[in-house]
Structure formats: C-alpha cells, structure tokens
Amino acid sequence: MSEIDAGDGPPSFEDAFASDDAEQRIYGTILQIREPTTASAIADITDCDPKTARKYLGWFEDLGIVTRHDGHPATYERNDAYFEWRRINQLAADHSVEDLQDRVRELTTRITEYESTYDAASPAAVDAVATAEGSDERTIDDVYSDLADWATAREERDRYERARQQRMGDEREQASG
C-alpha cells in the first residue's frame, strides 16, 4: 500500500462525484455531457433513481441550467447560455468599470496584434498550414497556438465588454434610484 491513503487524494475520474449527494452528482454530470441525454441515462451515470434524476433535472430546467427537449423519452442538455450569463454577471460583480475597460483594452491590443501578424480579420480567415509552410519562424504548432489564443481573446473581450456594459447600467440605476 502507498504512503498516501487513497482517501486523501482526489477521487478517480470515473467516480469524481461518488461522495456527493444525488443533486451534486446530477449537476456534475450536466456539466460534463455534450449531447441531449435522457433522465434514465443520467440516473445510471449518477447512480440514482430515475425519479430522483427527473426531479432534479426539472428543477435545473426551471433555473435555466438545462434545456429539456420533448420527445419519447425527453432529453436534457446543459444550457451553455446560462453559464455564459453567469460568467458575465460574476465579472460585473467582481470588477469595477475601470478594471473591465482596462481588460477590454488589453484584449483589443492582443487581437489587433494577431490581425496584423496574420493579415486577417479573424482566426477563421487564416490557413494555418499554408501560413506555417510559408514561414521560417513559425511552426504549425505555433500558428495553431496563436489562432487558439486569438479566438479565446475575442471571446473573452466580448464577455468583458458585456460585463462592462452591465456594470455601467447597474451603476446608472443606483445613481438614479
């Protein structure tokens, strides 16, 4: 036996939610599934009764965490829009308008540098293979890494800008109320 007790480390990937209650196991499963899934399949994954799974899935549907697709049987999937909304709300709550503006500026600078480097308006407009083959300094991995970072910067800038606008609206409401 190893010096470290198995209970002291993180749970195995297969049993990541084994010690959680049914609600937490179902929520954790929702975060992981990538396609519409039946309540029975979620119950099997989370080792709970299908009625329990349907109960919590209904509750998560009411909260906007999952989307229910009618059919026989009905299926459920994670509502990515909910998590995006939640992330933006958290950014607005955690940062001042000035901090959010600074981050938007930083990301805009990074995006502009990529646009200039690749002479393109977006990462999708860049042929990574042709760019790497035509370059003495960039490998294909470098180009793909840049394109991924560029796409991430664009998404992040959008989130920060939306959070900035939300925070400004909240501050206007407070000032007028």
Wavefront OBJ file of the C-alpha trace (Angstrom):
o trace
v 0.000 0.000 0.000
v 1.272 3.512 -0.769
v 2.197 6.030 1.886
v -0.733 8.209 0.834
v -4.132 6.833 1.741
v -6.367 6.618 -1.325
v -8.976 8.706 0.522
v -6.559 11.623 0.850
v -6.282 12.353 -2.871
v -8.798 13.442 -5.456
v -11.437 10.930 -6.499
v -10.761 8.894 -9.600
v -12.125 10.368 -12.821
v -14.640 7.554 -13.137
v -16.039 8.246 -9.648
v -15.492 12.010 -9.496
v -18.872 12.634 -7.825
v -19.282 9.402 -5.858
v -19.177 11.091 -2.454
v -21.634 13.861 -3.421
v -25.373 13.710 -2.906
v -27.657 12.960 -5.879
v -28.224 16.657 -6.673
v -24.484 17.356 -6.848
v -23.828 14.213 -8.902
v -26.558 15.171 -11.384
v -25.261 18.747 -11.601
v -21.717 17.469 -12.167
v -22.974 15.148 -14.888
v -24.838 18.007 -16.576
v -21.581 19.940 -16.722
v -19.897 17.018 -18.492
v -22.495 15.846 -21.009
v -22.176 17.250 -24.513
v -25.365 15.991 -26.144
v -29.021 15.617 -25.164
v -29.291 12.770 -22.661
v -32.282 11.006 -21.127
v -33.091 11.235 -17.427
v -32.634 7.454 -17.201
v -29.122 7.669 -18.670
v -28.265 10.483 -16.254
v -29.688 8.372 -13.402
v -27.450 5.474 -14.485
v -24.383 7.728 -14.638
v -25.121 9.284 -11.243
v -26.244 6.063 -9.579
v -29.631 7.362 -8.507
v -33.262 6.532 -9.121
v -34.670 7.866 -12.434
v -37.438 9.678 -10.487
v -34.756 11.490 -8.495
v -32.929 12.399 -11.686
v -36.143 13.732 -13.286
v -36.921 15.753 -10.145
v -33.543 17.494 -10.139
v -33.464 17.876 -13.918
v -36.870 19.610 -13.710
v -35.511 21.903 -11.048
v -32.372 22.613 -13.107
v -34.616 23.285 -16.102
v -36.599 25.841 -14.063
v -33.323 27.543 -13.128
v -32.191 27.601 -16.765
v -29.212 25.306 -16.161
v -30.506 22.622 -18.549
v -32.693 22.630 -21.608
v -35.359 19.938 -21.906
v -36.086 18.530 -25.346
v -39.525 16.968 -25.685
v -39.670 13.519 -27.154
v -40.134 9.942 -26.110
v -38.214 9.937 -23.919
v -37.408 13.576 -23.163
v -33.732 14.503 -23.157
v -31.766 17.129 -21.287
v -28.617 19.065 -22.107
v -26.520 21.735 -20.484
v -27.681 25.263 -21.314
v -24.410 26.944 -22.278
v -26.166 30.342 -22.447
v -26.922 30.075 -18.721
v -23.263 29.515 -17.881
v -22.204 32.369 -20.167
v -24.724 34.684 -18.471
v -23.483 33.567 -15.071
v -19.850 34.230 -16.037
v -20.682 37.734 -17.254
v -22.636 38.506 -14.080
v -19.690 37.330 -12.000
v -17.251 39.509 -13.957
v -19.545 42.522 -13.489
v -19.825 41.827 -9.758
v -16.104 41.246 -9.211
v -14.627 44.132 -11.218
v -15.051 47.889 -11.453
v -15.985 49.547 -14.747
v -12.401 50.800 -14.984
v -10.955 47.298 -14.469
v -13.289 45.902 -17.111
v -12.366 48.712 -19.545
v -8.665 48.051 -18.956
v -9.125 44.366 -19.704
v -11.097 45.153 -22.882
v -8.237 47.434 -23.995
v -5.590 44.761 -23.249
v -7.521 42.140 -25.190
v -8.151 44.536 -28.075
v -4.405 45.219 -28.297
v -3.677 41.477 -28.389
v -6.344 40.921 -31.053
v -5.020 43.809 -33.162
v -1.509 42.334 -32.977
v -2.800 38.979 -34.256
v -4.754 40.713 -37.040
v -1.586 42.483 -38.080
v 0.665 39.427 -37.744
v -1.624 37.216 -39.825
v -3.048 39.970 -42.056
v -6.557 38.700 -41.337
v -9.699 39.899 -39.580
v -10.242 36.680 -37.607
v -8.542 33.374 -36.812
v -11.011 31.594 -39.108
v -9.600 33.552 -42.057
v -6.105 32.095 -41.567
v -4.945 28.934 -43.332
v -2.708 27.562 -40.578
v -0.920 25.001 -42.739
v -0.142 27.449 -45.547
v 0.964 30.083 -43.045
v 3.351 27.692 -41.284
v 4.724 26.330 -44.557
v 5.386 29.867 -45.781
v 7.172 30.900 -42.598
v 10.738 30.373 -41.448
v 9.915 31.370 -37.882
v 6.509 29.786 -37.138
v 5.822 26.070 -36.901
v 2.353 24.680 -37.461
v 2.036 24.290 -33.675
v 2.953 27.954 -33.191
v 0.305 29.024 -35.689
v -2.381 26.812 -34.167
v -1.469 28.093 -30.704
v -1.727 31.699 -31.897
v -5.075 31.047 -33.576
v -6.476 29.426 -30.438
v -5.229 32.302 -28.270
v -6.640 34.826 -30.742
v -10.070 33.148 -30.732
v -10.032 32.978 -26.940
v -9.068 36.659 -26.691
v -12.002 37.597 -28.939
v -14.454 35.576 -26.805
v -13.013 36.941 -23.581
v -13.147 40.528 -24.864
v -16.820 40.044 -25.691
v -17.500 38.768 -22.154
v -15.616 41.625 -20.528
v -17.347 44.188 -22.744
v -20.758 42.754 -21.891
v -19.828 42.778 -18.186
v -18.634 46.392 -18.504
v -21.913 47.443 -20.097
v -23.865 45.598 -17.430
v -21.828 47.174 -14.642
v -22.296 50.656 -16.154
v -26.066 50.058 -16.353
v -26.126 48.885 -12.735
v -24.207 51.962 -11.606
v -26.582 54.273 -13.558
v -29.559 52.608 -11.894
v -28.024 53.062 -8.447
v -27.214 56.726 -9.159
v -30.749 57.494 -10.338
v -32.520 55.387 -7.703
l 1 2 3 4 5 6 7 8 9 10 11 12 13 14 15 16 17 18 19 20 21 22 23 24 25 26 27 28 29 30 31 32 33 34 35 36 37 38 39 40 41 42 43 44 45 46 47 48 49 50 51 52 53 54 55 56 57 58 59 60 61 62 63 64 65 66 67 68 69 70 71 72 73 74 75 76 77 78 79 80 81 82 83 84 85 86 87 88 89 90 91 92 93 94 95 96 97 98 99 100 101 102 103 104 105 106 107 108 109 110 111 112 113 114 115 116 117 118 119 120 121 122 123 124 125 126 127 128 129 130 131 132 133 134 135 136 137 138 139 140 141 142 143 144 145 146 147 148 149 150 151 152 153 154 155 156 157 158 159 160 161 162 163 164 165 166 167 168 169 170 171 172 173 174 175 176 177
